[in-house]
Structures are given as C-alpha cells and as structure tokens.
C-alpha cells in the first residue's frame, strides 16, 4: 500500500525537522518486546533487557503492541520545538488528557486493564504513564542518549546540506527506501494505510528516529501536525564504534590528537562525544577543534544547546585513501 502526502507551497514553507526523546523511548518498546524484528537494534535490546527487571513499565508496554499497527497519538505527540528534552515532552503528554479517549478509540485490539484504567481516568493515567516513561528512560535510554542525540543531530545537519544543494526535492529524495518524492507528493510505502492525505497547510514534520527502524511511521490525522518518523543513517554505528588510527603522514603534520579527531568525524559529533572517544577533557578537545576549525578542516554548527563539528571537504581529501589502508580497527561494544 502507498500513502501519498500532497504538498502546497505553504506546506513546503512550513516543513521542518525535530528530535523527539519521548518518541525514541516509545518506539524502543517495540524493540525490547521483539528484538528479532530489529536486527540493527538488537545489540541494544540484548544489553538493556536486564536493566528493566526492576522497572514497572507495564502501562507503557501495553500501549505499544507488537506487532505494531498504530500507537495512540498522545503517547508521543509530534514535538512543538526542534530540540525538546524529555521533561518538556512529558509535560505535553500530561496536558493531552482531553485526547486520550479519542486516540484510544481509533487504535486496534483489546484493551488491557491498565489501558482501560487510563481510558476511565485520563489525568491519573497519564501521571502513571509519565512516571513509567521516566523510570524506563533512566534505565535503558539515558546511558545511550548522548550518542543517539549526536546521530540524530548529524542526520538533520546532513538534510540541511542537501536542502541547500538542491532544495526540498534533493532533501527528500533519499530519506528512506520506503519514501519517494515526485511532483509535490511524498509517497510512503505503508503496511496499514493508503490513499492521499493533505498536509492542511501545516507542512510536514520530519523526525529522524533511531528506534523506528526498519519502518517509517506517519501521523496524518488532526489535531496533530502531519509527521513522518524515519530511521536516520548510521544506526549500526551506535552500538559498536571503530577506533580509527589517522594516517601517519597527516598525524606528523597536525599532531596525532588533531588527526585522530578528524578521523573520528565520520559523522558530525559534539565536543563531549569527541572528548570521550579520544580520551580528552572537554576543554582540551575544544581547544583542538578550535584550531582545526581555524585551519579550515572542520566546521561548527549549533543545534539547540549543542555544537556539532563536521569535517570540511579539505579534510575529507586529506583522509581519503588513507583510512582504508590502516589495519582493521578493533570494535568496542558500548
């Protein structure tokens, strides 16, 4: 089946990106309950399952059935800002009591006793759900969130570059193999929905979501902004990281530390992430990155409260043809 999202000029102007910590947490429940269906995410699921033994997440689990046909909209409302934190999204969810019953009425399958209690008393039920999400997040999401966030921010930076190069058509052309763009229509291969949907002049909210993999999820029904959650590039790199040795000739010129930082920037990353990878303090990493930026070898881009660094074309040329010549790097599990 194919779901077609039709764009007007207003929709193109209002299209934006966002990251959703709550959306990641809710989507990750599918992975914990059925790791076999998510090969790229199974290393995470195998590692975190034991951490959930002392966590009460039964209502959250009931609201995310497997197989997943649909998830009630109030559990992960499309984010209103580009970089919300979990607390902001949970506050939005608590304020959605008026939509709980209508959202649950259109979901499929029988209701558990816990979901029925939520239906009967939405305000109390949402308080319980928010508490469960908080405990679940601390147990299985928080340890990995800095790296996940860097990957998501890098994906948005990549899309921004494509937009600058070739407009919205270039940006959406390779969003996912299940997504195609042609003549003002974004078509999604969909398991359970088909037909044409108008974006109602609200534009499309694009949310890269690690735990959506391997599917693309969509929201098209009012009152929510039309939203597409899609898997970003590079998910497999989250669980195992290669320690790359920079080319010796480049290290001799720049110094081993700065050459190593350039080698680590195969994906945009924050100062904190790079410092951890290279065994540096954050001030030390920042000093080296500032020097590389001044030399035109990396760029800095602010996304919300964070700054992401990315290699320039000059740095890519310096590294091209050398990284592949190094010995096979060792893999470190998280």
C-alpha positions as semicolon CSV with decimal commas, in nm:
position;residue;x (nm);y (nm);z (nm)
1;X;0,000;0,000;0,000
2;X;0,105;0,359;-0,061
3;X;0,022;0,669;0,141
4;X;0,058;0,993;-0,059
5;X;0,120;1,322;0,123
6;X;0,044;1,616;-0,105
7;X;0,231;1,944;-0,061
8;X;0,124;2,300;-0,133
9;X;0,359;2,598;-0,133
10;X;0,255;2,664;0,229
11;X;0,338;2,306;0,324
12;X;0,685;2,329;0,171
13;X;0,747;2,657;0,357
14;X;0,637;2,502;0,689
15;X;0,826;2,174;0,661
16;X;1,072;2,132;0,948
17;X;1,282;1,879;1,143
18;X;1,274;1,784;1,510
19;X;1,420;1,531;1,751
20;X;1,191;1,353;1,998
21;X;1,335;1,184;2,309
22;X;0,985;1,066;2,404
23;X;0,926;0,931;2,054
24;X;1,252;0,735;2,076
25;X;1,153;0,588;2,414
26;X;0,806;0,485;2,297
27;X;0,937;0,335;1,973
28;X;1,209;0,146;2,159
29;X;0,944;-0,055;2,345
30;X;0,878;-0,243;2,020
31;X;1,245;-0,341;2,011
32;X;1,255;-0,466;2,369
33;X;0,940;-0,675;2,313
34;X;1,052;-0,818;1,977
35;X;1,430;-0,788;1,923
36;X;1,423;-1,038;1,636
37;X;1,237;-0,789;1,418
38;X;1,504;-0,520;1,459
39;X;1,846;-0,658;1,363
40;X;2,027;-0,321;1,377
41;X;1,888;-0,252;1,724
42;X;1,920;-0,598;1,877
43;X;2,261;-0,529;2,039
44;X;2,093;-0,253;2,239
45;X;1,794;-0,471;2,330
46;X;2,013;-0,758;2,446
47;X;2,211;-0,524;2,670
48;X;1,925;-0,332;2,831
49;X;1,672;-0,606;2,895
50;X;1,821;-0,696;3,231
51;X;1,803;-0,331;3,340
52;X;1,424;-0,342;3,313
53;X;1,381;-0,622;3,565
54;X;1,319;-0,375;3,849
55;X;1,127;-0,117;3,642
56;X;0,747;-0,101;3,628
57;X;0,671;-0,021;3,264
58;X;0,357;-0,231;3,219
59;X;0,124;0,050;3,105
60;X;0,386;0,178;2,860
61;X;0,427;-0,177;2,728
62;X;0,051;-0,222;2,689
63;X;0,027;0,098;2,483
64;X;0,286;-0,026;2,231
65;X;0,153;-0,356;2,096
66;X;0,361;-0,594;1,890
67;X;0,309;-0,626;1,601
68;X;0,260;-0,251;1,591
69;X;-0,023;-0,133;1,369
70;X;-0,069;0,201;1,540
71;X;0,029;0,377;1,863
72;X;-0,208;0,617;2,038
73;X;-0,109;0,971;1,943
74;X;-0,098;1,111;2,297
75;X;0,192;0,879;2,387
76;X;0,432;1,070;2,162
77;X;0,275;1,391;2,035
78;X;0,476;1,546;1,749
79;X;0,727;1,782;1,917
80;X;0,648;2,153;1,906
81;X;1,014;2,259;1,912
82;X;1,312;2,126;1,721
83;X;1,514;2,005;2,021
84;X;1,280;1,931;2,314
85;X;1,405;1,748;2,620
86;X;1,217;1,458;2,775
87;X;1,068;1,673;3,052
88;X;0,907;1,910;2,803
89;X;0,758;1,625;2,602
90;X;0,625;1,456;2,915
91;X;0,462;1,785;3,018
92;X;0,295;1,798;2,675
93;X;0,176;1,440;2,719
94;X;0,028;1,516;3,062
95;X;-0,164;1,802;2,902
96;X;-0,322;1,570;2,644
97;X;-0,584;1,421;2,877
98;X;-0,862;1,554;2,654
99;X;-0,737;1,341;2,362
100;X;-0,678;1,011;2,542
101;X;-1,020;0,861;2,480
102;X;-1,048;0,969;2,117
103;X;-0,697;0,841;2,043
104;X;-0,764;0,507;2,211
105;X;-1,098;0,473;2,032
106;X;-0,921;0,453;1,694
107;X;-0,647;0,210;1,800
108;X;-0,690;-0,157;1,723
109;X;-0,702;-0,456;1,954
110;X;-0,843;-0,523;2,301
111;X;-0,752;-0,301;2,595
112;X;-0,567;-0,432;2,896
113;X;-0,693;-0,347;3,246
114;X;-0,420;-0,082;3,275
115;X;-0,515;0,083;2,945
116;X;-0,884;0,073;3,041
117;X;-0,798;0,247;3,369
118;X;-0,620;0,515;3,166
119;X;-0,928;0,549;2,947
120;X;-1,155;0,582;3,251
121;X;-0,937;0,841;3,427
122;X;-0,705;1,006;3,170
123;X;-0,542;1,258;3,404
124;X;-0,446;0,999;3,663
125;X;-0,348;0,751;3,396
126;X;-0,118;0,999;3,222
127;X;0,057;1,070;3,551
128;X;0,126;0,700;3,585
129;X;0,241;0,677;3,224
130;X;0,477;0,975;3,265
131;X;0,628;0,815;3,577
132;X;0,678;0,486;3,393
133;X;0,840;0,659;3,095
134;X;1,076;0,845;3,330
135;X;1,188;0,522;3,500
136;X;1,215;0,341;3,168
137;X;1,424;0,627;3,025
138;X;1,668;0,626;3,316
139;X;1,716;0,251;3,291
140;X;1,761;0,192;2,919
141;X;1,770;0,519;2,724
142;X;1,974;0,770;2,926
143;X;2,306;0,577;2,905
144;X;2,289;0,586;2,525
145;X;2,117;0,918;2,467
146;X;2,425;1,140;2,409
147;X;2,537;0,918;2,123
148;X;2,183;0,878;1,984
149;X;2,130;1,254;2,001
150;X;2,455;1,320;1,814
151;X;2,350;1,079;1,539
152;X;2,009;1,245;1,508
153;X;2,156;1,595;1,501
154;X;2,406;1,482;1,241
155;X;2,120;1,350;1,028
156;X;1,942;1,686;1,044
157;X;2,265;1,865;0,953
158;X;2,304;1,629;0,656
159;X;1,949;1,706;0,540
160;X;2,013;2,078;0,574
161;X;2,311;2,044;0,342
162;X;2,102;1,856;0,086
163;X;1,836;2,126;0,106
164;X;2,099;2,392;0,039
165;X;2,233;2,193;-0,257
166;X;1,911;2,106;-0,435
167;X;1,602;2,221;-0,248
168;X;1,333;2,006;-0,092
169;X;1,341;1,753;-0,376
170;X;1,709;1,680;-0,310
171;X;1,650;1,668;0,066
172;X;1,366;1,416;0,045
173;X;1,492;1,206;-0,246
174;X;1,685;0,955;-0,033
175;X;1,506;0,993;0,301
176;X;1,436;0,621;0,313
177;X;1,390;0,340;0,063
178;X;1,019;0,338;0,154
179;X;0,984;0,709;0,068
180;X;0,974;0,872;-0,276
181;X;0,919;1,234;-0,382
182;X;0,768;1,332;-0,714
183;X;0,595;1,647;-0,833
184;X;0,491;1,779;-0,495
185;X;0,388;1,445;-0,344
186;X;0,574;1,242;-0,085
187;X;0,477;0,874;-0,117
188;X;0,528;0,630;0,169
189;X;0,514;0,253;0,133
190;X;0,279;0,172;0,419
191;X;0,167;-0,153;0,582
192;X;-0,171;-0,038;0,702
193;X;-0,274;0,289;0,530
194;X;-0,322;0,407;0,175
195;X;-0,468;0,693;-0,024
196;X;-0,393;1,065;-0,045
197;X;-0,362;1,296;0,253
198;X;-0,343;1,675;0,256
199;X;-0,096;1,840;0,490
200;X;-0,357;2,109;0,556
201;X;-0,107;2,390;0,507
202;X;0,075;2,287;0,826
203;X;0,377;2,149;0,649
204;X;0,546;1,818;0,729
205;X;0,737;1,748;1,048
206;X;1,028;1,513;0,978
207;X;1,156;1,330;1,286
208;X;1,460;1,106;1,244
209;X;1,403;0,822;1,491
210;X;1,659;0,551;1,564
211;X;1,404;0,312;1,713
212;X;1,163;0,347;1,422
213;X;1,398;0,120;1,226
214;X;1,333;-0,057;0,998
215;X;0,998;0,115;0,938
216;X;0,868;0,461;0,856
217;X;0,580;0,582;1,074
218;X;0,337;0,859;0,984
219;X;0,080;1,079;1,159
220;X;-0,175;1,246;0,932
221;X;-0,490;1,284;1,143
222;X;-0,592;1,610;1,319
223;X;-0,522;1,771;1,557
224;X;-0,158;1,665;1,522
225;X;0,083;1,818;1,273
226;X;0,145;1,574;0,987
227;X;0,459;1,385;1,085
228;X;0,692;1,126;0,938
229;X;0,931;0,939;1,167
230;X;1,206;0,768;0,971
231;X;1,531;0,581;1,052
232;X;1,843;0,802;1,016
233;X;2,164;0,690;0,852
234;X;2,431;0,514;1,059
235;X;2,222;0,333;1,320
236;X;2,455;0,032;1,332
237;X;2,745;0,257;1,438
238;X;2,569;0,339;1,765
239;X;2,642;0,006;1,930
240;X;2,993;-0,062;1,804
241;X;3,249;0,206;1,738
242;X;3,563;0,173;1,533
243;X;3,873;0,329;1,683
244;X;4,031;0,473;1,371
245;X;4,401;0,540;1,351
246;X;4,470;0,854;1,146
247;X;4,717;0,841;0,857
248;X;5,071;0,869;0,991
249;X;5,168;1,140;0,742
250;X;4,871;1,355;0,848
251;X;4,945;1,294;1,216
252;X;5,304;1,406;1,159
253;X;5,177;1,742;1,030
254;X;4,878;1,807;1,255
255;X;4,975;1,607;1,560
256;X;4,825;1,269;1,643
257;X;4,544;1,408;1,859
258;X;4,411;1,650;1,598
259;X;4,444;1,394;1,321
260;X;4,254;1,144;1,539
261;X;3,974;1,396;1,597
262;X;3,939;1,445;1,221
263;X;3,926;1,069;1,170
264;X;3,651;1,041;1,433
265;X;3,435;1,295;1,248
266;X;3,299;1,040;1,001
267;X;2,966;1,161;1,145
268;X;2,907;1,507;1,295
269;X;2,969;1,495;1,671
270;X;2,969;1,716;1,978
271;X;3,272;1,821;2,181
272;X;3,168;1,590;2,466
273;X;3,132;1,288;2,240
274;X;3,466;1,352;2,069
275;X;3,639;1,407;2,402
276;X;3,514;1,070;2,528
277;X;3,625;0,892;2,211
278;X;3,971;1,046;2,212
279;X;4,031;1,026;2,588
280;X;4,049;1,403;2,629
281;X;3,894;1,654;2,864
282;X;3,620;1,865;2,709
283;X;3,828;2,186;2,731
284;X;4,121;2,003;2,568
285;X;3,905;1,868;2,287
286;X;3,752;2,211;2,236
287;X;4,098;2,367;2,203
288;X;4,199;2,119;1,933
289;X;3,869;2,154;1,749
290;X;3,900;2,532;1,752
291;X;4,244;2,501;1,591
292;X;4,109;2,262;1,327
293;X;3,819;2,495;1,254
294;X;4,050;2,794;1,213
295;X;4,259;2,588;0,971
296;X;3,950;2,514;0,761
297;X;3,947;2,142;0,841
298;X;3,618;2,129;1,031
299;X;3,307;2,340;1,076
300;X;3,091;2,406;1,382
301;X;2,711;2,413;1,373
302;X;2,492;2,499;1,672
303;X;2,183;2,278;1,716
304;X;1,986;2,381;2,023
305;X;2,218;2,378;2,324
306;X;2,490;2,183;2,146
307;X;2,757;2,247;1,886
308;X;2,826;1,976;1,629
309;X;3,156;1,957;1,443
310;X;3,186;1,820;1,090
311;X;3,478;1,765;0,854
312;X;3,521;2,002;0,561
313;X;3,584;1,893;0,203
314;X;3,953;1,974;0,252
315;X;3,973;1,738;0,549
316;X;3,793;1,467;0,353
317;X;4,054;1,495;0,079
318;X;4,335;1,464;0,334
319;X;4,181;1,149;0,477
320;X;4,054;0,988;0,156
321;X;4,254;0,687;0,054
322;X;4,430;0,661;0,385
323;X;4,177;0,535;0,635
324;X;4,121;0,221;0,430
325;X;4,495;0,148;0,438
326;X;4,512;0,121;0,815
327;X;4,492;-0,216;0,991
328;X;4,144;-0,343;1,070
329;X;4,031;-0,147;1,375
330;X;3,903;-0,315;1,686
331;X;3,538;-0,282;1,781
332;X;3,431;-0,175;2,127
333;X;3,085;-0,263;2,249
334;X;2,904;0,003;2,446
